[in-house]
Amino acid sequence: MCGIVGAVGLDTVENFLIDGLRRLEYRGYDSAGIAVLQPDGAVRRARSVGKVAMLDASRDRAITGHTGIAHTRWATHGGATENNAHPHRAGRVTLVHNGIIENFQELRRSLQADGYSFQSETDTEVVAGLLDRALARTGSAKAAMLDVVPQLQGAYALAVLFDTEPGMLFGARHGAPLLAGMKAGAGFIASDALALTGYASHVCYLENGDLVAVTKDGIEVFGVDGVKHQRELHKSSGSAILADKGNYKYFMLKEIHEQAEVVGRTLTAHVDALGSTVKQHEGLDLSRANRILIIGCGTAALAGRVAEYWLEGLAGIPVDVDIASEFRYRDPVLSPDDVAIFISQSGETADTLEAMRLCKEAGAKTIALVNTLHSTMARDADLVLPTLAGPEIGVASTKAFTCQLIVLASLALLVAKQRGRLTGEQEVEQVTDLLEVPGLISEALDIESQIAEMAVELATKQTVLYLGRHQFFPLALEGALKLKEISYIHAEGYAAGELKHGPIALIEPGVSVIAIAPHDALFAKTQSSIEQVLARGGSVIAITDEAGAKALASTPVDIVKLPSSSGMATAFACTIAIQLIAYYVAVEKGTDVDQPRNLAKSVTVE
């Protein structure tokens, strides 16, 4: 969940490294550092606690060269200190690392027995020491990599600079993402293609167990047995502008406003707008499936919980939604007739990947619902459903979430059609509703100024509760998660019908409740919950529509009125409201919206 970037063959590699770190800072920002091979053959480092800007401001401008590696860190082993910051160095080896080496203590003791001492608390420095010891024994950088990498247990991505190979960078991956890139006269290595956008003309996505040697002339991929592997080169797409906030203060707000556009793009991949029908994806037939498992972490899991209502209601198929980290350890009962859907923005989420492997071993059909088409999850799954949200920089997911929902809504219609539960007329009606979602999102954004005003009062609260029923219950969970993530306010989401079964004890003057209450078949029941909150001195913000606003007109609540819609489409308008609430409360509190404390965008370790 940290960021790796490196290059060989550039005139001023240090400038590229700093730019790459800025693009990857969303992956980790406890500390950052660069290491550059100087023209005189010495490797010099600059490291700093805090963000990349602090590193850039404090680094020695005399550190310059053609080859270097860099890292932005989200602390796992050891605190956020300069000594723990990467790159780490041992003897003639300089190294950066993402992931966790599970057996590092045993390896560390082995090195200490050989006289090695350590300057940090990290598992990463242990790997540098192992490589230096192997280099002394074998005399070859490649041989050292082949010797050490098989000793490592856990999930990792490595980028290594050997003093003895000044024109080459080495890398290795197991469980954590890593790719290599190239253009005429230069080679690159990174944990995320975003770091190389605008620099590399082609990229090569490494697979688990791959090692790589990168020079200015090309990329060599090989296994731990030394045998070369053939990996496809992909033309690099996009541009550096994708990492620009434009006129927005934060990436999160930019990405909230991008949703109408990106959701429209995602829709066209999954429905036929001209015929108002859902598209059939090759190999995707769930007509005989026994049940659907949906597995993810955080916001991705909550997207699955929304889809549970849609799939069971429309397609009549049993659905189980699981948090990936729990799924793996509860000995789930699996069948070859099960279909397992794995949701991940990055496609590299460690727990979700391991859950996928467990399902594959049991013979279940696996589907990856991902934003990154060349990710490990996409490559390992039987089928891929792309979300096409584009790069999402803000740690708190917004457009990735809505695009996940669009794909899941389309899937619900497809499965209903395949199982004979959707007539042609119903299909046209449902798809027509979905095709209105981009416009619905655009219209829902009109509430932004109202939310900004409400946020002033909400930002003073110690506790905020979210309530919802049916598909809006998972959205209540998502609203609470968003508020916690970026404003650090204690927030909880509940099914509105559960209020009397415990949570109502929390209601007292000063507690705010956000009720997601569009005027649907269950509106009257949610309205009753609102009355119960008000009777106990709590204040209420009701996220509703025109009909709901009229029904609540005589009730002392603050109304957030969304455009009217029906069915699955209503969830998208409500999503905009809960995202804007979290954003503006965080801004009012003065927190770092894009990079909230203790969190990273892509969690690639357990």
Secondary structure, 3 states (H helix, E strand, C coil): CCEEEEEECCCCHHHHHHHHHHHHHHHCCCEEEEEEECCCCCEEEEEEECCHHHHHHHCCCCCCCCEEEEEEECCCCCCCCCCCCCCEEECCEEEEEEEEECCHHHHHHHHHHCCCCCCCCCCHHHHHHHHHHHHHHHCCHHHHHHHHHHHCCEEEEEEEEECCCCCCEEEEEEECCCEEEEECCEEEEECCHHHHCCCCCEEEECCCCCEEEEECCEEEEECCCCCEECCCEEECCCCHHHHCCCCCCCHHHHHHHCHHHHHHHHHHHHEECCCCEECCCCCCCCCCCCEEEEEECCHHHHHHHHHHHHHHHHHCCCEEEEEHHHHCCCCCCCCCCEEEEEEECCCCCHHHHHHHHHHHHCCCEEEEEECCCCCHHHHHCCEEEECCCCCCCCCCCCHHHHHHHHHHHHHHHHHHHHCCCCCHHHHHHHHHHHHCHHHHHHHHHHHHHHHHHHHHHHCCCCEEEEEECCCHHHHHHHHHHHHHHHHCCEEEEEEHHHHHHCHHHHCCCCCEEEEECCCCCCHHHHHHHHHHHHHCCCEEEEEECHHHHHHCCCCCCEEEECCCCCCCHHHHHHHHHHHHHHHHHHHHHCCCCCCCCCCCCCCCCC
